[in-house]
Amino acid sequence: MSVFDFSSLTPDCILDGIETTGTTVDSGLLALNSYENRVYQFSDYDGVKYVTKFYRPQRWSEAQIREEHNFAFELLEHELPIVAPLKIDNESLFEHEGYHFALFPCRGGRIFEVDNLDQLEWMGRFIGRIHAISAKKSFNERLSFSSQEFLFDAQQTIRDSGFVPQSLALPFFTILEQVIALASEQFIPSNNIRLHGDCHAGNILWRDEGPHFVDLDDCRMGPAIQDLWMMLSGNRQQQLLQLDTMLMGYEEFYSFDTKQLALIESLRSMRVVNYMAWLSKRWQDPAFPHNFPWFNTEKYWEQQILMLKEQFSALQQPSLTLIP
């Protein structure tokens, strides 16, 4: 099965797969906002809502998916608000027609407000609790954040794609190489722990009782700051206030190494470079041209040149510090 190929994942295939678990379906399939995998909401005959996730073939091994599930169960056992997969006859990972899939309880919520200091402090406590548990042991199957994967391999993916217009290739790859050289030099992680890995507002839902995460699909080993920096926004002073607020909550449960603040811009560089590579790699999937029509245009690559220049400048600035 091609790594990009969801063409055989028809609605009938999905419904048949769900029903092999003994779960009934009494509604249509509502596609949810996910591009890497295929995620759908449905209801059973009792009106109970579920979410099913069909994993992208060949992205993660079965052992890596199971490690993700076990991480979720471990956090749930410590009463952390994680939406973990459902176990049916003590099994959480199922297979149908070559696709691995899982079922989850359906949980709603409001969007996390990244500029709300009360919510940021709450998120700091939440992530501190997660890290206090996750630091107790390591992943054996999941990967670690690395310059090789997120910078150098991503750069090669972009080159091999042939998507960068010839007229922009020289300025684009020149600034890309400069960003990669500086970011890889600065990315010297220490004290790697198990992470959520993709802690952005879209993966956080807010309920009256507080936040909860709905996706551990990108969990891997890395520095603790990776689960914090994506919630920072605005100018430098605003980010310092947000960071100080989060860490007040975080350090109630787990000690933060402030030396990791020097990793923020290298991690940001890794994210933006890898995002370009991800779109290039997934462009064969029909869902991507449909949902990302602005990609693979001359204007897009012009914008990336400007963005990389800004990121190169950011890498040369002093890192955030909480010391006055």
N, C-alpha and C positions, 0 to 999 in steps of 0.2 A: 504494500500500500504506500503510495506517495506521501511524503511528509506534509504536503499541502492539500491532500485530497480528502475533502469532506463530501464529494459528489455522491457517494453511495449512502450517505447518512440522510435518508429520506424520512419524512414524518412517520411512515409505517415502520421503518427500521427502529426509530427512537421508541415508538409506542411498544413494539414487540420486545425491545430490550428492557424497558421499564417493567413490563408484565412478567418477564422471566424472574423477577425478584419477588413475585407474589403481590406486587402493588397494583391496585386497579387505577384506571385512568377514566375520568368522567368529564373531561373538558378538552378543549383544543390545547395546542402547545403555544405558549406565549414566549417568543424569543426575547431574551434579555440581552443587555448591552455587554457582549463579550466577543472579541475577535480571535483571540488565541485559541480558545476552546469554543464549544457550542453549548450554550446554557439556555434552559427552557423552564418556564413555570407551568405547573398544571395542578389540577385538583382531582382527588379521588371521589368515590361514590358518597362519602360522608361529608364532602365539602372541605376536607383538609387540604391545604395548599402545600405543594412541594416544589423544590427546584432540582433539576437534574443537570449534571455537567458531564458532557462527553469530551474526553480529553483528546487533544490534537495527537494523532498517531506519530510515534517516533520522537516526540519532544522529550518526554520523561520515560524512563524505564518503569516497569511495574514496581520494582523495589523502591524507586524514588517516590512514586505516587503513594505507596504504602507508608513510607516514612513521613510524608506530608500528613497523611491521615492520623498516624500515631502521634505526631506532634500536636495536632488539634485535640485528640482525645486526652493527651497529657495535660494540656492547658485547661480543658474543660473539667478535668478531675480536680483541679485547683480552683474551681469556681470562677474562672475567667470567662467573660462573655464572648466566646468564639462560636461561630456557627460551624459545628463539626459535622462530618458526614453521618448519615444514619447507618446503624448496624442492623442487618437483617440476617437472622440465624448466625450471628457473630461475624458477619462479613460486611465490609464497607465498600469494597471495590469489586465491580462486576464487569463482565465482558460479553459483548454481543456483536457478531459479524465483524470481528477484528478491532472493535472500539472498546476501550476501557471507559467505564462511566461510574458515577456515584450519585446517590440521592441525598438531598439535604432538606431540613425543615425550612419553610419559607419564612423569612423574617423581614419585616418592613422597618422603616425609620426615616428620620429627616436627614438632610445633608449636613455633614460636619461643617461648622463655620470656622474657617481657618483664622479669622481675625477676631474671634471671640476668646478673650483671655481666660474666662472661666472654663470654657471647653478645652482650651489648650492645657490648663493645669490638670484637668481631669484626664486628658490624653496622656500627659506626662506620668501620672500615677498608674494608668492602665499599662503603658509600655514598660514602666519600671517593674510592675508585677510580672509581666510576661518575661522580661529579661532575667529577673531573679530566678525564674523556673528554667528558662531555656539555657542559662549559663551552667547548669549543673551537669550537662553532658553534651556531646557533640553529635552532629549528623554523621552517619557512615556512608550514606548513598547520595545525598544532595550535594550540590556543588558549593564552591565558595566564590565570593566576589573577587575578581582578578582583573588586572590590567590586560592580561593576554586575551581573555574572552571579550571584555566589554570595550576595549580600545583597539588592540592590534587585529584580532579576528574580525571585529566589526568593520575596521578599515578595509580589510581584504574583501569582505562581503560587498561593501559599497563599490570597490574597484571592479570586482568580478561581475557586478550587475550590469555595468555598461549604461546605467541610467543618467549619470552626470553628463550634461551636454559638453561636447568637445570644446566649445567656446569658453566654458567655465571651468574646465578640468584643472588647468594650471592654478588659478587662484584658489579654487576649492581645496584641492589636495595639498597645496602649500600650507594653507592655514590649518587644515585638518591635521597634518603632520606636526605642526608646531604645538597645537593643543594636546595631541597625544603624547608628544615628547615630554611636555611640562607636567601634564596630569599623571603620567606613569611614574615620573620622578617623584612627585609629591605623594603618591598613594603608597604609603608604607603602613599597612594596618597592623594592629596588635590586639591581643585579647579578643580574638574572633569568637563569637557566640552564635547560637542558632537565632535567626532573625525571621520576622514576618517577610521582610525583603522588599515590599512594595507598598510602603505606608503612605499612600496619598489619599486625598479626601474621598475619592470615588470608592475606596475600599473600606470606608468607615461609615456606619449608619448610626444616627443618634436617636435614642429613645428616652423616655422620661427617666429611666433608671441609669442612663449614661450611654457611652459608646459601645459598639461591638463591631468586630471585624467579620467580613463575610467571605474572605478569600485568602488562603495560604498557598496559592498556586506557585508563587515565586519565592517561597521560603528557602533559605540557604544560609551558609556560614558567612559571617562578616563582622565588621566593627559596629558597635551599638549605635553610633551616630547615624547609620544608614536608616534606622527606623524613626529618626527624629527630623532630619534636615528637610525632608520634603514638605513638612508642615510650616516651614518658615516662608514668609512673604514680605514684600515691601522693601523699603530702604534699609540701610545698615542698622540704624537706630531702632527701627521697628522690629527687625529680626533679633536684635539683642534682647529687647523686651520680651518677645515671644519665647526665645530660647531660655531666658532666665525664669519665665513663668512655667514652662514645661519642666525644667529641671528641678524646680521647687517640689513639684509633685513626684517626679521620677525618683529623686533621691530619698524619698520616704521608704522606698522598697529596694533600690539597687544603686550602688555607687557609680557615678559617671566619671570617666577619665577625660578631663578637659583637654588633654593633648589631642583627642580625636577631632576637635573642632577644626584642626588644620587639614582634615580630610574632606571637608564639605565640598570645596570647589572641584577637587579631583573626582569625587563621587558624582557631582553634577555633570562633569564632563563625560564620565563614563555613561551616564544615563542618556545624554543627548546624542552622543555618537552611536550608542547601541540602538537608540530609537530609529535613527536613519537606516541602520543596517537591518533592523527588524522589518521595517516597511519594505525595504528592497528584497529581503528574503521571502516575505509573505505575498509579494505582489501577484504571484500566480494564483493565489486563492481568490476566487471571484468576489468574496466579501470585501476585499481591500480596495480595489478600484471603485467599488460602489460607495464605501464609507469614507474613503480618503481621496476624493477626486482631485484635491490640490497637490497630491504627491506626484512626483515624476513629471513636473512641468519646469520650464526654465525659471519661472518666477520663484518656485519653491527652492531651487538650488541657489539662486541669488540670495534669498532670505537666509539660507543656511550659512552662506559665506559671512554675512553680517553677524549672525548669531554666534558663529565660531570666533569671530574677531572680538566680540564682547566677552565671550567666555575666556579667551586667551588673556584679555585684560584682567578679568576677575581672578584668574589663576596667579597673576603677578601682584595682587593686592594682599596686604596683611590679612591673616585669617581672623575670623570672629574671636573675640576674647571676652570673658566675663570679668577680667581684672580691670578696674578703672585706670 
